[in-house]
Amino acid sequence: MKKSLCFLLVMLMCLPSLFEKEVVHASQEENMRIIVKYKEKGNYSFSKAKPQIKNIKQKDFSKIKKELESQEEVEYVEEDNFFYYTNTTNNTNDPHYPYQKDYLQVMNVQEAWSGYEQSYKPVVAVLDSGIDLHHLDLKENIVNPYNVLSPSSMPVDEIGHGTHVAGIVGAKTNNGNGIVSIVKDTYIMPIKVGDRQGAFASDIASGVDYAVENGADIINISIAGPTQNNTLKEAIDKAVNSGVMVVAAAGNNSSDTVEYPAGYPGVMSVGASNLTGELADFSNFGDSVSVVAPGVEIFSTLPTSFSTSISGYGKMSGTSMAAPLVSSQAAMLKSTDKNLTGRQLKEIIEESSKNALDFPIRLGQVNAADSLQYYHGKNRISGKNSLETSVEVAKKGWDTVSSSTLTNGNRVLKGSFAILSSNKTFADSLSVIPLAYKINSPIFLSEKSYLPQVTISSMKEMGVDHVIVVGGEQAISKSVEDKLNANGLKSTRISGKTRYDTAVEISKFVAKENGEVMIVNGKSFPDALSASVEAAKRSMPIVFVEETWVPSATKDFLDLHDFSNKYIIGGTKPISDSVKKSLEATRISGADRYKTNIAVAEYFHSSYNGYYFATGADFKDALTGGLLAAKQGKALMLVRPSDIDSATKNYLEKRNHQEFGILGGRKAVQSSVLWKIDKILLGN
């Protein structure tokens, strides 16, 4: 092996006629740059080396490629392709700031700002021609500047392209100078990868590596070329796989030609639109282009040494200008939630894009306001309050309700049912989930004396003609029943003197002789929530006890049906060992409500096809959502409003399901938790 390696080194040194002195550019007619990539496996001394860049005569490329690739140490040899900045020529400068507002309005930025709360300052790497390090709108936010072409020099911008792009990404807002950026305040990592003409693939790749190694959250590349390059793709793949978002310009050839690095998997390829909502006449298009953003006459920063009508500012057009608008939008989202990954940022921006039919690309025009709405609302089922949330849950699970017959041995009820429960008294409400599952009927929530018309309208749209009202008049008043009746809906009340009696009265419609039963503390809703899905699926009634004693109604019910299996849900604090022993029951519990929730799921070894997540701090959303979960074969997972318990996280990581929903609004389950769940299930 050593002889082989020495031969390779000797061969490289003995080809003076083939290798020329390395320069930044090689003549496109006579010379060219190549990349020699060495294998990363094995014991070769080159195994850790970065790709080697060499200048050769163009006419000798095939010969040298064959010679080098015949060596065991070499993985491949390829041309170091040249890429170009993707701005179009535009010598017009406009001194009026309102022109910036026009293109920001296209992206609905002003509306986004009304709901934008910055909690983190992200780092956006700008791989370009450099930057004006002293520009008043940029200098305060510049971090880790780097010059790939000359590492000992600062990334000075000779042509203004990089400075213009950097201003679009992150010009400091509300600083009394110049312009705004969508993100308002972000760190900019300027990395010079090209000169006046453009950039080589290997230099862009080095810039990507530098950005990842130095903590960039987002990488903007407003450079494009028509040729794929392995070295560049490997750097891009590394960035994407590490959770960094990569945004790149789609190119300015007015064609469906795929340009790179925008065309690589995982990269957000950005085309350009004009202010009238059409594709810019220079922009590339086709399925390889993800979205479009304004790219015509974009007003931004320029080197202050340039002669412009407004010192330090001017207009440029191109997909080079569209891409950094998307990078700034991504930075706004990252500022909202620092834990968002590149894959998540890409999804949010793509899925919230608009007017797809107006553009010959894969998706549509980016929309900053809608991207924030998507961030907060992905897979979320919620309304303005718990009553309206129950309506939305019902709509998710039921288009129509079929007729059915219910009996408890004494009473017979017929109809197309809906169930109405209190949003205040959890005990009455939670015991009804197995009954609702049995007759395949939705649960709606009501206040004591108020039922919104939207609830009644939803019931009637589903074909409901008979409403089962759960609990006594202290839970839901007679005036609510009167409103149901006045709207043509029959009502039947199921109730008892106490919560224990009510649970038994409900359970009489569900219980099976020698069947199974769930037993929970009548004053602890989290355990009942955890029991609800499995109880519904297995036709198990839910009854209540106290910590140290069993109410007579519950005892009589348990004795009457001689259940083969009795399951106590929860630890010794909610239900003592003495009660467990007297009932001859099996205990399923964890150290807290969240671990008990997982213990129930693991005990019954149920096969789920997804999850619904609800807050463990309240019962309302999980009540109606637990029924929906059972109907759809999903698990009900309890989470804290602002975090996920470690037991829940470990449970999810061991399973391959990716489908999930969030029950309730942002106060119940914060948006950051939604995206933590998304990351656990779907990865970076």
BELNORTA-V90338 format. One record per residue. N is the residue number from 1. SS is DSSP state (@ for helix, = for strand, . for the rest). BURIAL is I if it has 24 or more other C-alpha atoms within 12 Angstrom, else O. Layout:
n=N ss=SS burial=BURIAL
n=N ss=SS burial=BURIAL
This chain:
n=1 ss=. burial=O
n=2 ss=@ burial=O
n=3 ss=@ burial=O
n=4 ss=@ burial=O
n=5 ss=@ burial=O
n=6 ss=@ burial=O
n=7 ss=@ burial=O
n=8 ss=@ burial=I
n=9 ss=@ burial=O
n=10 ss=@ burial=O
n=11 ss=@ burial=O
n=12 ss=@ burial=I
n=13 ss=@ burial=O
n=14 ss=. burial=O
n=15 ss=. burial=O
n=16 ss=. burial=O
n=17 ss=. burial=O
n=18 ss=. burial=I
n=19 ss== burial=I
n=20 ss== burial=I
n=21 ss=. burial=O
n=22 ss=. burial=O
n=23 ss=. burial=O
n=24 ss=. burial=I
n=25 ss=. burial=I
n=26 ss=. burial=I
n=27 ss=. burial=O
n=28 ss=. burial=O
n=29 ss=. burial=O
n=30 ss=. burial=O
n=31 ss== burial=I
n=32 ss== burial=I
n=33 ss== burial=I
n=34 ss== burial=I
n=35 ss== burial=I
n=36 ss== burial=I
n=37 ss== burial=I
n=38 ss== burial=I
n=39 ss=. burial=I
n=40 ss=. burial=O
n=41 ss=. burial=O
n=42 ss=. burial=O
n=43 ss=. burial=O
n=44 ss=. burial=O
n=45 ss=. burial=O
n=46 ss=. burial=I
n=47 ss=. burial=O
n=48 ss=. burial=O
n=49 ss=. burial=O
n=50 ss=. burial=O
n=51 ss=. burial=I
n=52 ss== burial=I
n=53 ss== burial=I
n=54 ss== burial=I
n=55 ss== burial=I
n=56 ss== burial=I
n=57 ss== burial=I
n=58 ss=@ burial=I
n=59 ss=@ burial=O
n=60 ss=@ burial=O
n=61 ss=@ burial=I
n=62 ss=@ burial=O
n=63 ss=@ burial=O
n=64 ss=@ burial=I
n=65 ss=@ burial=I
n=66 ss=@ burial=O
n=67 ss=@ burial=O
n=68 ss=@ burial=I
n=69 ss=@ burial=O
n=70 ss=. burial=O
n=71 ss=. burial=I
n=72 ss=. burial=I
n=73 ss=. burial=I
n=74 ss== burial=I
n=75 ss== burial=I
n=76 ss== burial=I
n=77 ss== burial=I
n=78 ss== burial=I
n=79 ss== burial=I
n=80 ss=. burial=I
n=81 ss=. burial=I
n=82 ss== burial=I
n=83 ss== burial=I
n=84 ss== burial=I
n=85 ss== burial=I
n=86 ss=. burial=I
n=87 ss== burial=I
n=88 ss== burial=I
n=89 ss=. burial=O
n=90 ss=. burial=O
n=91 ss=. burial=O
n=92 ss=. burial=O
n=93 ss=. burial=I
n=94 ss=. burial=O
n=95 ss=. burial=O
n=96 ss=. burial=O
n=97 ss=. burial=O
n=98 ss=@ burial=O
n=99 ss=@ burial=I
n=100 ss=@ burial=I
n=101 ss=@ burial=O
n=102 ss=@ burial=I
n=103 ss=@ burial=I
n=104 ss=@ burial=I
n=105 ss=@ burial=I
n=106 ss=@ burial=I
n=107 ss=. burial=I
n=108 ss=. burial=I
n=109 ss=@ burial=I
n=110 ss=@ burial=I
n=111 ss=@ burial=O
n=112 ss=@ burial=I
n=113 ss=@ burial=I
n=114 ss=@ burial=O
n=115 ss=. burial=O
n=116 ss=. burial=I
n=117 ss=. burial=O
n=118 ss=. burial=O
n=119 ss=. burial=O
n=120 ss=. burial=O
n=121 ss=. burial=I
n=122 ss=. burial=I
n=123 ss== burial=I
n=124 ss== burial=I
n=125 ss== burial=I
n=126 ss== burial=I
n=127 ss== burial=I
n=128 ss== burial=I
n=129 ss=. burial=I
n=130 ss=. burial=I
n=131 ss== burial=I
n=132 ss=. burial=I
n=133 ss=. burial=I
n=134 ss=. burial=O
n=135 ss=. burial=I
n=136 ss=. burial=I
n=137 ss=. burial=I
n=138 ss=. burial=I
n=139 ss=@ burial=I
n=140 ss=@ burial=O
n=141 ss=@ burial=I
n=142 ss== burial=I
n=143 ss=. burial=I
n=144 ss=. burial=I
n=145 ss=. burial=I
n=146 ss== burial=I
n=147 ss== burial=I
n=148 ss=. burial=I
n=149 ss=. burial=I
n=150 ss=. burial=O
n=151 ss=. burial=O
n=152 ss=. burial=O
n=153 ss=. burial=O
n=154 ss=. burial=I
n=155 ss=. burial=I
n=156 ss== burial=I
n=157 ss=. burial=I
n=158 ss=. burial=I
n=159 ss=. burial=I
n=160 ss=. burial=I
n=161 ss=@ burial=I
n=162 ss=@ burial=I
n=163 ss=@ burial=I
n=164 ss=@ burial=I
n=165 ss=@ burial=I
n=166 ss=@ burial=I
n=167 ss=@ burial=I
n=168 ss=@ burial=I
n=169 ss=@ burial=I
n=170 ss=@ burial=I
n=171 ss=. burial=I
n=172 ss=. burial=I
n=173 ss=. burial=I
n=174 ss=. burial=O
n=175 ss=. burial=O
n=176 ss=. burial=O
n=177 ss=. burial=O
n=178 ss=. burial=I
n=179 ss=. burial=I
n=180 ss=. burial=I
n=181 ss=. burial=I
n=182 ss=. burial=I
n=183 ss=. burial=I
n=184 ss=. burial=I
n=185 ss=. burial=I
n=186 ss=. burial=I
n=187 ss== burial=I
n=188 ss== burial=I
n=189 ss== burial=I
n=190 ss== burial=I
n=191 ss== burial=I
n=192 ss== burial=I
n=193 ss=. burial=I
n=194 ss=. burial=I
n=195 ss=. burial=I
n=196 ss=. burial=O
n=197 ss=. burial=O
n=198 ss=. burial=I
n=199 ss== burial=I
n=200 ss== burial=I
n=201 ss=@ burial=I
n=202 ss=@ burial=I
n=203 ss=@ burial=I
n=204 ss=@ burial=I
n=205 ss=@ burial=I
n=206 ss=@ burial=I
n=207 ss=@ burial=I
n=208 ss=@ burial=I
n=209 ss=@ burial=I
n=210 ss=@ burial=I
n=211 ss=@ burial=I
n=212 ss=@ burial=I
n=213 ss=@ burial=O
n=214 ss=. burial=I
n=215 ss=. burial=I
n=216 ss=. burial=I
n=217 ss=. burial=I
n=218 ss== burial=I
n=219 ss== burial=I
n=220 ss== burial=I
n=221 ss== burial=I
n=222 ss=. burial=I
n=223 ss== burial=I
n=224 ss== burial=I
n=225 ss== burial=I
n=226 ss=. burial=I
n=227 ss=. burial=I
n=228 ss=. burial=I
n=229 ss=. burial=I
n=230 ss=@ burial=I
n=231 ss=@ burial=I
n=232 ss=@ burial=I
n=233 ss=@ burial=I
n=234 ss=@ burial=I
n=235 ss=@ burial=I
n=236 ss=@ burial=I
n=237 ss=@ burial=I
n=238 ss=@ burial=I
n=239 ss=@ burial=I
n=240 ss=@ burial=I
n=241 ss=@ burial=O
n=242 ss=. burial=I
n=243 ss=. burial=I
n=244 ss=. burial=I
n=245 ss== burial=I
n=246 ss== burial=I
n=247 ss== burial=I
n=248 ss== burial=I
n=249 ss== burial=I
n=250 ss=. burial=I
n=251 ss=. burial=I
n=252 ss=. burial=I
n=253 ss=. burial=I
n=254 ss=. burial=I
n=255 ss=. burial=I
n=256 ss=. burial=O
n=257 ss=. burial=O
n=258 ss=. burial=I
n=259 ss=. burial=I
n=260 ss== burial=I
n=261 ss=. burial=I
n=262 ss=. burial=I
n=263 ss=. burial=I
n=264 ss=. burial=I
n=265 ss=. burial=I
n=266 ss=. burial=I
n=267 ss=. burial=I
n=268 ss== burial=I
n=269 ss== burial=I
n=270 ss== burial=I
n=271 ss== burial=I
n=272 ss== burial=I
n=273 ss== burial=I
n=274 ss=. burial=I
n=275 ss=. burial=I
n=276 ss=. burial=O
n=277 ss=. burial=I
n=278 ss=. burial=I
n=279 ss== burial=I
n=280 ss=. burial=I
n=281 ss=. burial=I
n=282 ss=. burial=I
n=283 ss=. burial=I
n=284 ss=. burial=I
n=285 ss=. burial=I
n=286 ss== burial=I
n=287 ss=. burial=I
n=288 ss=. burial=I
n=289 ss=. burial=I
n=290 ss=. burial=I
n=291 ss== burial=I
n=292 ss== burial=I
n=293 ss== burial=I
n=294 ss== burial=I
n=295 ss=. burial=I
n=296 ss=. burial=I
n=297 ss=. burial=I
n=298 ss== burial=I
n=299 ss== burial=I
n=300 ss== burial=I
n=301 ss== burial=I
n=302 ss=. burial=I
n=303 ss=. burial=I
n=304 ss=. burial=I
n=305 ss=. burial=O
n=306 ss=. burial=O
n=307 ss=. burial=O
n=308 ss=. burial=O
n=309 ss=. burial=O
n=310 ss== burial=I
n=311 ss=. burial=O
n=312 ss=. burial=I
n=313 ss== burial=I
n=314 ss== burial=I
n=315 ss== burial=I
n=316 ss== burial=I
n=317 ss== burial=I
n=318 ss== burial=I
n=319 ss=@ burial=I
n=320 ss=@ burial=I
n=321 ss=@ burial=I
n=322 ss=@ burial=I
n=323 ss=@ burial=I
n=324 ss=@ burial=I
n=325 ss=@ burial=I
n=326 ss=@ burial=I
n=327 ss=@ burial=I
n=328 ss=@ burial=I
n=329 ss=@ burial=I
n=330 ss=@ burial=I
n=331 ss=@ burial=I
n=332 ss=@ burial=I
n=333 ss=@ burial=I
n=334 ss=@ burial=I
n=335 ss=@ burial=I
n=336 ss=@ burial=I
n=337 ss=. burial=I
n=338 ss=. burial=I
n=339 ss=. burial=I
n=340 ss=. burial=I
n=341 ss=. burial=I
n=342 ss=@ burial=I
n=343 ss=@ burial=I
n=344 ss=@ burial=I
n=345 ss=@ burial=I
n=346 ss=@ burial=I
n=347 ss=@ burial=I
n=348 ss=@ burial=I
n=349 ss=@ burial=I
n=350 ss=@ burial=I
n=351 ss=@ burial=I
n=352 ss=. burial=I
n=353 ss=. burial=I
n=354 ss== burial=I
n=355 ss=. burial=I
n=356 ss=@ burial=I
n=357 ss=@ burial=O
n=358 ss=@ burial=O
n=359 ss=. burial=I
n=360 ss=. burial=I
n=361 ss== burial=I
n=362 ss=. burial=I
n=363 ss=. burial=I
n=364 ss=. burial=I
n=365 ss== burial=I
n=366 ss=. burial=I
n=367 ss=. burial=I
n=368 ss=@ burial=I
n=369 ss=@ burial=I
n=370 ss=@ burial=I
n=371 ss=@ burial=I
n=372 ss=@ burial=I
n=373 ss=@ burial=I
n=374 ss=@ burial=I
n=375 ss=@ burial=I
n=376 ss=@ burial=I
n=377 ss=@ burial=I
n=378 ss=. burial=I
n=379 ss=. burial=I
n=380 ss== burial=I
n=381 ss== burial=I
n=382 ss=. burial=I
n=383 ss=. burial=I
n=384 ss=. burial=O
n=385 ss=. burial=I
n=386 ss=@ burial=I
n=387 ss=@ burial=I
n=388 ss=@ burial=I
n=389 ss=@ burial=I
n=390 ss=@ burial=I
n=391 ss=@ burial=I
n=392 ss=@ burial=I
n=393 ss=@ burial=I
n=394 ss=@ burial=I
n=395 ss=@ burial=I
n=396 ss=@ burial=I
n=397 ss=@ burial=I
n=398 ss=. burial=I
n=399 ss=. burial=O
n=400 ss=. burial=O
n=401 ss=. burial=I
n=402 ss=. burial=O
n=403 ss=. burial=O
n=404 ss== burial=O
n=405 ss== burial=O
n=406 ss== burial=I
n=407 ss== burial=O
n=408 ss=. burial=O
n=409 ss=. burial=O
n=410 ss=. burial=O
n=411 ss=. burial=O
n=412 ss== burial=O
n=413 ss== burial=I
n=414 ss== burial=O
n=415 ss== burial=I
n=416 ss=. burial=I
n=417 ss== burial=I
n=418 ss== burial=I
n=419 ss== burial=I
n=420 ss== burial=I
n=421 ss== burial=I
n=422 ss== burial=I
n=423 ss=. burial=I
n=424 ss=. burial=I
n=425 ss=. burial=I
n=426 ss=@ burial=I
n=427 ss=@ burial=I
n=428 ss=@ burial=I
n=429 ss=@ burial=I
n=430 ss=@ burial=I
n=431 ss=. burial=I
n=432 ss=. burial=I
n=433 ss=@ burial=I
n=434 ss=@ burial=I
n=435 ss=@ burial=I
n=436 ss=@ burial=I
n=437 ss=@ burial=I
n=438 ss=@ burial=I
n=439 ss=. burial=I
n=440 ss=. burial=I
n=441 ss=. burial=I
n=442 ss=. burial=I
n=443 ss== burial=I
n=444 ss== burial=I
n=445 ss== burial=I
n=446 ss== burial=I
n=447 ss=. burial=I
n=448 ss=. burial=I
n=449 ss=. burial=O
n=450 ss=. burial=I
n=451 ss=. burial=I
n=452 ss=. burial=I
n=453 ss=@ burial=O
n=454 ss=@ burial=O
n=455 ss=@ burial=I
n=456 ss=@ burial=I
n=457 ss=@ burial=O
n=458 ss=@ burial=I
n=459 ss=@ burial=I
n=460 ss=@ burial=I
n=461 ss=@ burial=O
n=462 ss=. burial=I
n=463 ss=. burial=I
n=464 ss=. burial=I
n=465 ss=. burial=I
n=466 ss== burial=I
n=467 ss== burial=I
n=468 ss== burial=I
n=469 ss== burial=I
n=470 ss== burial=I
n=471 ss=. burial=I
n=472 ss=. burial=I
n=473 ss=. burial=I
n=474 ss=. burial=O
n=475 ss=. burial=I
n=476 ss=. burial=I
n=477 ss=. burial=I
n=478 ss=@ burial=I
n=479 ss=@ burial=O
n=480 ss=@ burial=I
n=481 ss=@ burial=I
n=482 ss=@ burial=O
n=483 ss=@ burial=I
n=484 ss=@ burial=I
n=485 ss=@ burial=O
n=486 ss=@ burial=O
n=487 ss=. burial=O
n=488 ss=. burial=O
n=489 ss=. burial=I
n=490 ss== burial=I
n=491 ss== burial=I
n=492 ss== burial=I
n=493 ss== burial=I
n=494 ss== burial=I
n=495 ss=. burial=I
n=496 ss=. burial=I
n=497 ss=. burial=O
n=498 ss=. burial=I
n=499 ss=@ burial=I
n=500 ss=@ burial=I
n=501 ss=@ burial=I
n=502 ss=@ burial=I
n=503 ss=@ burial=I
n=504 ss=@ burial=I
n=505 ss=@ burial=I
n=506 ss=@ burial=I
n=507 ss=@ burial=I
n=508 ss=. burial=I
n=509 ss=. burial=I
n=510 ss=. burial=I
n=511 ss=. burial=I
n=512 ss=. burial=I
n=513 ss=. burial=O
n=514 ss=. burial=O
n=515 ss=. burial=O
n=516 ss== burial=I
n=517 ss== burial=I
n=518 ss== burial=I
n=519 ss== burial=I
n=520 ss== burial=I
n=521 ss== burial=I
n=522 ss=. burial=I
n=523 ss=. burial=I
n=524 ss=. burial=I
n=525 ss=@ burial=I
n=526 ss=@ burial=I
n=527 ss=@ burial=I
n=528 ss=@ burial=I
n=529 ss=@ burial=I
n=530 ss=@ burial=I
n=531 ss=@ burial=I
n=532 ss=@ burial=I
n=533 ss=@ burial=I
n=534 ss=@ burial=I
n=535 ss=@ burial=I
n=536 ss=@ burial=I
n=537 ss=@ burial=I
n=538 ss=. burial=I
n=539 ss=. burial=I
n=540 ss=. burial=I
n=541 ss== burial=I
n=542 ss== burial=I
n=543 ss== burial=I
n=544 ss== burial=I
n=545 ss== burial=I
n=546 ss=. burial=I
n=547 ss=. burial=I
n=548 ss=. burial=O
n=549 ss=. burial=I
n=550 ss=. burial=I
n=551 ss=. burial=I
n=552 ss=@ burial=O
n=553 ss=@ burial=I
n=554 ss=@ burial=I
n=555 ss=@ burial=I
n=556 ss=@ burial=O
n=557 ss=@ burial=I
n=558 ss=@ burial=I
n=559 ss=@ burial=O
n=560 ss=@ burial=O
n=561 ss=@ burial=I
n=562 ss=. burial=O
n=563 ss=. burial=I
n=564 ss=. burial=O
n=565 ss== burial=I
n=566 ss== burial=I
n=567 ss== burial=I
n=568 ss== burial=I
n=569 ss== burial=I
n=570 ss=. burial=I
n=571 ss=. burial=I
n=572 ss=. burial=I
n=573 ss=. burial=I
n=574 ss=. burial=I
n=575 ss=. burial=I
n=576 ss=. burial=I
n=577 ss=@ burial=O
n=578 ss=@ burial=O
n=579 ss=@ burial=I
n=580 ss=@ burial=I
n=581 ss=@ burial=O
n=582 ss=@ burial=O
n=583 ss=@ burial=I
n=584 ss=. burial=O
n=585 ss=. burial=I
n=586 ss== burial=I
n=587 ss== burial=I
n=588 ss== burial=I
n=589 ss=. burial=I
n=590 ss=. burial=I
n=591 ss=. burial=O
n=592 ss=. burial=I
n=593 ss=@ burial=I
n=594 ss=@ burial=I
n=595 ss=@ burial=I
n=596 ss=@ burial=I
n=597 ss=@ burial=I
n=598 ss=@ burial=I
n=599 ss=@ burial=I
n=600 ss=@ burial=I
n=601 ss=@ burial=I
n=602 ss=@ burial=I
n=603 ss=@ burial=O
n=604 ss=. burial=O
n=605 ss=. burial=O
n=606 ss=. burial=O
n=607 ss=. burial=O
n=608 ss=. burial=I
n=609 ss=. burial=O
n=610 ss=. burial=I
n=611 ss== burial=I
n=612 ss== burial=I
n=613 ss== burial=I
n=614 ss== burial=I
n=615 ss== burial=I
n=616 ss=. burial=I
n=617 ss=. burial=I
n=618 ss=. burial=I
n=619 ss=. burial=I
n=620 ss=@ burial=I
n=621 ss=@ burial=I
n=622 ss=@ burial=I
n=623 ss=@ burial=I
n=624 ss=@ burial=I
n=625 ss=@ burial=I
n=626 ss=@ burial=I
n=627 ss=@ burial=I
n=628 ss=@ burial=I
n=629 ss=@ burial=I
n=630 ss=@ burial=I
n=631 ss=@ burial=I
n=632 ss=@ burial=I
n=633 ss=. burial=I
n=634 ss=. burial=I
n=635 ss== burial=I
n=636 ss== burial=I
n=637 ss== burial=I
n=638 ss== burial=I
n=639 ss== burial=I
n=640 ss== burial=I
n=641 ss=. burial=I
n=642 ss=. burial=O
n=643 ss== burial=I
n=644 ss=. burial=I
n=645 ss=. burial=I
n=646 ss=@ burial=O
n=647 ss=@ burial=I
n=648 ss=@ burial=I
n=649 ss=@ burial=I
n=650 ss=@ burial=O
n=651 ss=@ burial=I
n=652 ss=@ burial=I
n=653 ss=@ burial=O
n=654 ss=. burial=O
n=655 ss=. burial=O
n=656 ss=. burial=O
n=657 ss=. burial=I
n=658 ss=. burial=O
n=659 ss=. burial=I
n=660 ss== burial=I
n=661 ss== burial=I
n=662 ss== burial=I
n=663 ss== burial=I
n=664 ss=. burial=I
n=665 ss=. burial=I
n=666 ss=. burial=I
n=667 ss=. burial=I
n=668 ss=. burial=I
n=669 ss=. burial=I
n=670 ss=. burial=I
n=671 ss=@ burial=I
n=672 ss=@ burial=I
n=673 ss=@ burial=I
n=674 ss=@ burial=I
n=675 ss=@ burial=I
n=676 ss=@ burial=I
n=677 ss=@ burial=I
n=678 ss=@ burial=I
n=679 ss=@ burial=I
n=680 ss=@ burial=I
n=681 ss=@ burial=I
n=682 ss=@ burial=O
n=683 ss=. burial=O
n=684 ss=. burial=I
